[in-house]
Amino acid sequence: MKILHTSDWHIGNTLYDIRRYDEFSAFFDWLLSCITTKEVDVLLVAGDIFDSGTPSNRALSLYYRFLHLVADSCCRHVIITAGNHDSPSLLSAPRDLLRALDIHIIGSVTEQPDDEVILLTADDGTPELIVCAVPYLRDRDVRTAQPGESTDEKRENLVNGIRSHYHDVAERAEDIRRHLGQPVPIIAMGHLYTAGGNAGDGVRDLYIGTLGQVDAGIFPSSFDYLALGHLHLPQMVGGSPYRRYCGSPLPMGFNEAGQQKQVCLVRIEPGEAPVITTLPVPSFIRMERIRGNYKTVIAQLQELASECEPVLTEIIIEESLPPADIQEEIRKLSSHSLVEVLITKTTTLSSGLLRPEIPSESLAELSEIEVFRRCMDAHKTPEEDRRELIDAYTEILTGLFEEDTNAQ
């Protein structure tokens, strides 16, 4: 079988106030072309279908149009799991209807592990593949809060809950394979953060810091391939080519501009190791970040303008007192070209948190936890107090994000 692994579409994502529907439409056209030319049998989408729990009508229209076209293609099965950005109820609402098209939706943790284990068969009923379709596991899904529980105990219980959940679905998959009496491959899906993974930029993680990060060793060895989502940078897990993040197909912000995006094509046969090929996703619109002092910014902007190519630009001025008329000069340069400047900002206000030995660093590139660490450095917080403060700050961030998710 040929399986295409993708994730983190984030349909509806915007760059400042720029809607990106044309980019998403172009990506779906490209993805459908890949499915057709590579004769893909199964499409796996490992979470964060939408950028928000309340996607716009246009975002929903793009999503359902794509599913309609895939159902009419050579692809015989589609399996979609929810990510932390998705609304489980919204994603699951049409699942009974979509199942008739061999499109399986797992929006949230189910009461029985069986509901997350999907046996895919050929047209003649021959078993071909078992998929453990695990959605994003929220704290409340896998852990029961205990009075007086410390942060370390919360962390340990959360990781144990995630490990137990994967163990349960793997056990069910193995039961099915034993019952079939055939070496049917088992693939698992997930949307989480593995320890040691490179989050890159643009990842808004519910579990900040070390809370909720799982070691690669929690995944059962019975999985022939592990298709993960959540981290936007393509990467292997624990050095294994059979456990992968495919990454987001579009850059989710200027911090990801210039990254080569990809999807993973997995060819798998019973009793054999999977053969994995990465397919580079084309750039559907050029994105550039210009940074430096006044003279550097103007020179780079002039160079971009001379190339006569559409480009979205973010400008970061690393100068404490840039000329008062720089905004007007930037506007004039961009107004007579195909360069669109989305925002111009300076690093003056954040200079106290930036490392002087890293001249290209900006506050936009730092995570919430890293900014907090820099603040502790600035205030000379004793080392023995830092762990407890970071854990407390992590809990605050987690609570704020859960409130935001529930409101959506």
PAVOPA-282774 format. One line per field, with one value per residue (C-alpha): x, y, z; residue number from 1; residue in three letters. Coordinates in steps of 0.1 Angstrom, whole numbers, plus 5000, padded with zeros to 4 digits. Example, Ala and Ser with C-alpha at 12.3 -4.5 7.8 and 13.67 -1.06 7.14 Angstrom:
<sites>
xx <- [5123	5137]
yy <- [4955	4989]
zz <- [5078	5071]
num <- [1	2]
residu <- [Ala	Ser]
</sites>
This chain:
<sites>
xx <- [5000	5010	5003	5006	5013	5006	4996	4992	4973	4961	4934	4924	4959	4966	4998	4989	4958	4964	4940	4958	4929	4946	4977	4956	4936	4969	4982	4951	4954	4990	4982	4955	4979	5004	4977	4969	5004	5018	4987	4982	4959	4956	4958	4967	4962	4977	4959	4955	4933	4922	4940	4911	4884	4859	4870	4854	4830	4857	4880	4853	4845	4881	4883	4851	4858	4892	4876	4850	4878	4899	4869	4865	4903	4924	4928	4906	4908	4913	4919	4919	4926	4921	4950	4951	4939	4908	4874	4867	4829	4831	4855	4835	4800	4799	4819	4789	4783	4820	4824	4803	4830	4857	4868	4873	4873	4886	4879	4885	4894	4867	4855	4867	4902	4885	4870	4904	4916	4906	4910	4914	4905	4907	4876	4874	4875	4912	4927	4955	4963	4955	4956	4957	4942	4950	4938	4954	4953	4943	4952	4916	4915	4943	4948	4926	4936	4945	4943	4977	4994	5028	5039	5063	5035	5012	5039	5045	5008	5002	5030	5018	4983	4996	5017	4988	4965	4990	4995	4957	4952	4983	4971	4938	4955	4976	4945	4930	4961	4963	4926	4932	4962	4980	5011	4990	5010	5001	5005	4998	4989	4994	4995	5019	5054	5082	5111	5141	5119	5127	5095	5109	5086	5049	5039	5014	5017	4993	5020	5047	5082	5086	5050	5034	5065	5068	5098	5100	5101	5064	5054	5049	5073	5044	5039	5055	5052	5043	5027	5029	5018	5022	5058	5061	5096	5100	5120	5125	5117	5146	5165	5141	5131	5098	5087	5083	5068	5061	5058	5033	5029	5028	5050	5028	5047	5078	5099	5092	5099	5126	5120	5115	5081	5072	5048	5058	5050	5052	5052	5044	5041	5033	5065	5087	5101	5083	5100	5097	5101	5097	5079	5088	5059	5063	5062	5029	5040	5073	5079	5109	5120	5142	5162	5190	5197	5181	5205	5205	5167	5163	5190	5173	5139	5152	5167	5134	5115	5138	5131	5095	5082	5052	5066	5052	5076	5082	5107	5125	5146	5175	5183	5175	5166	5157	5149	5115	5106	5116	5079	5072	5103	5093	5058	5071	5095	5068	5040	5057	5066	5052	5066	5039	5051	5029	5045	5075	5088	5118	5136	5142	5116	5128	5166	5170	5159	5180	5215	5241	5262	5234	5229	5201	5179	5145	5118	5094	5116	5115	5090	5070	5092	5124	5112	5104	5139	5155	5134	5147	5183	5177	5164	5192	5167	5185	5189	5172	5140	5138	5124	5094	5088	5089	5065	5041	5044	5037	5005	4993	5000	4983	4953	4950	4953	4927	4903	4908	4903	4871	4858	4862]
yy <- [5000	5036	5059	5097	5113	5149	5171	5207	5222	5250	5260	5296	5307	5344	5364	5395	5407	5387	5359	5329	5310	5311	5294	5267	5261	5258	5233	5211	5211	5201	5174	5160	5158	5139	5115	5108	5106	5086	5063	5068	5043	5060	5096	5102	5137	5139	5169	5206	5206	5241	5270	5278	5259	5282	5281	5305	5293	5297	5275	5248	5251	5244	5214	5197	5204	5187	5157	5154	5154	5129	5105	5106	5099	5067	5072	5045	5056	5089	5090	5124	5130	5162	5184	5209	5237	5218	5217	5180	5184	5204	5179	5149	5163	5148	5117	5092	5108	5109	5073	5063	5078	5058	5090	5083	5111	5108	5141	5132	5103	5076	5055	5023	5019	4999	5031	5044	5013	5011	4980	4989	4963	4960	4960	4922	4924	4914	4930	4955	4978	4985	5022	5033	5068	5086	5123	5150	5138	5166	5165	5157	5128	5108	5121	5125	5154	5146	5169	5182	5169	5185	5197	5167	5143	5160	5156	5120	5111	5129	5111	5078	5085	5091	5060	5039	5052	5042	5008	5002	5010	4990	4960	4962	4964	4934	4914	4922	4910	4878	4871	4877	4853	4875	4899	4930	4962	4985	5022	5047	5084	5110	5148	5155	5168	5142	5152	5162	5173	5205	5226	5253	5283	5289	5260	5270	5242	5234	5217	5244	5236	5200	5194	5168	5161	5124	5102	5083	5051	5053	5041	5003	4985	4969	5001	4996	5034	5063	5093	5124	5159	5191	5201	5221	5211	5177	5153	5118	5108	5093	5089	5063	5067	5049	5075	5109	5144	5154	5191	5217	5220	5259	5282	5293	5326	5344	5324	5294	5313	5295	5261	5233	5219	5182	5153	5117	5089	5055	5023	4993	4956	4928	4915	4942	4975	5006	5025	5062	5090	5127	5148	5185	5209	5239	5274	5290	5325	5339	5351	5371	5386	5416	5426	5449	5486	5513	5511	5473	5472	5497	5480	5446	5460	5477	5444	5426	5453	5449	5412	5418	5388	5388	5386	5390	5408	5413	5440	5441	5472	5465	5501	5520	5553	5546	5577	5592	5590	5553	5542	5565	5554	5518	5526	5543	5515	5488	5507	5507	5470	5435	5436	5437	5448	5433	5448	5469	5466	5474	5455	5485	5477	5441	5448	5441	5405	5398	5383	5409	5380	5370	5402	5386	5376	5391	5388	5372	5342	5334	5311	5322	5300	5314	5350	5340	5326	5357	5378	5356	5361	5399	5398	5374	5348	5321	5288	5269	5289	5287	5252	5259	5293	5278	5250	5276	5298	5267	5259	5295	5293	5259	5271	5302	5281	5256	5285	5298	5264	5258	5292	5283]
zz <- [5000	4994	5023	5023	5057	5062	5092	5105	5076	5098	5073	5080	5092	5085	5082	5102	5084	5051	5044	5029	5013	4978	4993	5009	4977	4958	4983	4981	4943	4946	4972	4951	4921	4943	4954	4917	4903	4931	4932	4969	4987	5021	5032	5069	5084	5119	5135	5134	5103	5111	5127	5150	5168	5150	5113	5088	5062	5036	5055	5059	5022	5012	5036	5024	4987	4991	5008	4980	4954	4973	4977	4939	4934	4935	4973	4989	5025	5044	5082	5100	5136	5156	5169	5197	5174	5163	5178	5184	5181	5149	5133	5144	5134	5099	5106	5100	5067	5057	5067	5038	5016	5035	5053	5090	5115	5151	5168	5204	5227	5227	5256	5240	5224	5197	5183	5175	5158	5121	5099	5063	5037	4999	4977	4980	5018	5022	5053	5043	5071	5108	5118	5155	5149	5182	5183	5204	5241	5264	5301	5311	5286	5302	5338	5368	5390	5426	5456	5466	5435	5428	5394	5390	5399	5373	5347	5355	5356	5323	5305	5321	5308	5273	5274	5287	5260	5232	5249	5249	5212	5203	5223	5205	5171	5179	5190	5156	5138	5158	5150	5113	5113	5089	5092	5086	5091	5120	5117	5145	5144	5170	5177	5205	5215	5218	5241	5220	5191	5173	5176	5152	5152	5150	5173	5199	5224	5251	5271	5274	5288	5299	5309	5286	5265	5260	5254	5222	5243	5252	5218	5214	5192	5173	5153	5118	5112	5135	5117	5140	5138	5160	5153	5121	5112	5094	5116	5128	5163	5183	5151	5137	5100	5109	5134	5119	5120	5084	5095	5083	5045	5046	5067	5096	5100	5089	5114	5091	5059	5038	5054	5029	5036	5028	5031	5036	5011	5029	5009	5032	5026	5051	5067	5053	5066	5053	5024	5031	5005	5013	4988	4988	4990	4966	4979	4968	4977	4986	5021	5033	5066	5063	5093	5102	5106	5086	5056	5055	5055	5027	5006	5009	5002	4970	4960	4965	4946	4916	4912	4900	4920	4944	4980	5015	5038	5075	5084	5117	5123	5147	5155	5186	5168	5132	5110	5116	5079	5075	5074	5045	5026	5030	5019	4987	4978	4983	4966	4933	4933	4939	4975	5002	5036	5062	5093	5103	5139	5159	5187	5209	5236	5239	5238	5275	5269	5238	5237	5224	5211	5188	5166	5145	5174	5179	5206	5180	5178	5216	5232	5262	5285	5270	5276	5312	5316	5302	5328	5356	5343	5342	5378	5389	5403	5423	5405	5433	5428	5390	5385	5408	5391	5356	5366	5381	5349	5328	5347	5342	5304	5302	5320	5298	5267	5279	5286	5251	5236	5256	5246	5209]
num <- [1	2	3	4	5	6	7	8	9	10	11	12	13	14	15	16	17	18	19	20	21	22	23	24	25	26	27	28	29	30	31	32	33	34	35	36	37	38	39	40	41	42	43	44	45	46	47	48	49	50	51	52	53	54	55	56	57	58	59	60	61	62	63	64	65	66	67	68	69	70	71	72	73	74	75	76	77	78	79	80	81	82	83	84	85	86	87	88	89	90	91	92	93	94	95	96	97	98	99	100	101	102	103	104	105	106	107	108	109	110	111	112	113	114	115	116	117	118	119	120	121	122	123	124	125	126	127	128	129	130	131	132	133	134	135	136	137	138	139	140	141	142	143	144	145	146	147	148	149	150	151	152	153	154	155	156	157	158	159	160	161	162	163	164	165	166	167	168	169	170	171	172	173	174	175	176	177	178	179	180	181	182	183	184	185	186	187	188	189	190	191	192	193	194	195	196	197	198	199	200	201	202	203	204	205	206	207	208	209	210	211	212	213	214	215	216	217	218	219	220	221	222	223	224	225	226	227	228	229	230	231	232	233	234	235	236	237	238	239	240	241	242	243	244	245	246	247	248	249	250	251	252	253	254	255	256	257	258	259	260	261	262	263	264	265	266	267	268	269	270	271	272	273	274	275	276	277	278	279	280	281	282	283	284	285	286	287	288	289	290	291	292	293	294	295	296	297	298	299	300	301	302	303	304	305	306	307	308	309	310	311	312	313	314	315	316	317	318	319	320	321	322	323	324	325	326	327	328	329	330	331	332	333	334	335	336	337	338	339	340	341	342	343	344	345	346	347	348	349	350	351	352	353	354	355	356	357	358	359	360	361	362	363	364	365	366	367	368	369	370	371	372	373	374	375	376	377	378	379	380	381	382	383	384	385	386	387	388	389	390	391	392	393	394	395	396	397	398	399	400	401	402	403	404	405	406	407	408]
residu <- [Met	Lys	Ile	Leu	His	Thr	Ser	Asp	Trp	His	Ile	Gly	Asn	Thr	Leu	Tyr	Asp	Ile	Arg	Arg	Tyr	Asp	Glu	Phe	Ser	Ala	Phe	Phe	Asp	Trp	Leu	Leu	Ser	Cys	Ile	Thr	Thr	Lys	Glu	Val	Asp	Val	Leu	Leu	Val	Ala	Gly	Asp	Ile	Phe	Asp	Ser	Gly	Thr	Pro	Ser	Asn	Arg	Ala	Leu	Ser	Leu	Tyr	Tyr	Arg	Phe	Leu	His	Leu	Val	Ala	Asp	Ser	Cys	Cys	Arg	His	Val	Ile	Ile	Thr	Ala	Gly	Asn	His	Asp	Ser	Pro	Ser	Leu	Leu	Ser	Ala	Pro	Arg	Asp	Leu	Leu	Arg	Ala	Leu	Asp	Ile	His	Ile	Ile	Gly	Ser	Val	Thr	Glu	Gln	Pro	Asp	Asp	Glu	Val	Ile	Leu	Leu	Thr	Ala	Asp	Asp	Gly	Thr	Pro	Glu	Leu	Ile	Val	Cys	Ala	Val	Pro	Tyr	Leu	Arg	Asp	Arg	Asp	Val	Arg	Thr	Ala	Gln	Pro	Gly	Glu	Ser	Thr	Asp	Glu	Lys	Arg	Glu	Asn	Leu	Val	Asn	Gly	Ile	Arg	Ser	His	Tyr	His	Asp	Val	Ala	Glu	Arg	Ala	Glu	Asp	Ile	Arg	Arg	His	Leu	Gly	Gln	Pro	Val	Pro	Ile	Ile	Ala	Met	Gly	His	Leu	Tyr	Thr	Ala	Gly	Gly	Asn	Ala	Gly	Asp	Gly	Val	Arg	Asp	Leu	Tyr	Ile	Gly	Thr	Leu	Gly	Gln	Val	Asp	Ala	Gly	Ile	Phe	Pro	Ser	Ser	Phe	Asp	Tyr	Leu	Ala	Leu	Gly	His	Leu	His	Leu	Pro	Gln	Met	Val	Gly	Gly	Ser	Pro	Tyr	Arg	Arg	Tyr	Cys	Gly	Ser	Pro	Leu	Pro	Met	Gly	Phe	Asn	Glu	Ala	Gly	Gln	Gln	Lys	Gln	Val	Cys	Leu	Val	Arg	Ile	Glu	Pro	Gly	Glu	Ala	Pro	Val	Ile	Thr	Thr	Leu	Pro	Val	Pro	Ser	Phe	Ile	Arg	Met	Glu	Arg	Ile	Arg	Gly	Asn	Tyr	Lys	Thr	Val	Ile	Ala	Gln	Leu	Gln	Glu	Leu	Ala	Ser	Glu	Cys	Glu	Pro	Val	Leu	Thr	Glu	Ile	Ile	Ile	Glu	Glu	Ser	Leu	Pro	Pro	Ala	Asp	Ile	Gln	Glu	Glu	Ile	Arg	Lys	Leu	Ser	Ser	His	Ser	Leu	Val	Glu	Val	Leu	Ile	Thr	Lys	Thr	Thr	Thr	Leu	Ser	Ser	Gly	Leu	Leu	Arg	Pro	Glu	Ile	Pro	Ser	Glu	Ser	Leu	Ala	Glu	Leu	Ser	Glu	Ile	Glu	Val	Phe	Arg	Arg	Cys	Met	Asp	Ala	His	Lys	Thr	Pro	Glu	Glu	Asp	Arg	Arg	Glu	Leu	Ile	Asp	Ala	Tyr	Thr	Glu	Ile	Leu	Thr	Gly	Leu	Phe	Glu	Glu	Asp	Thr	Asn	Ala	Gln]
</sites>
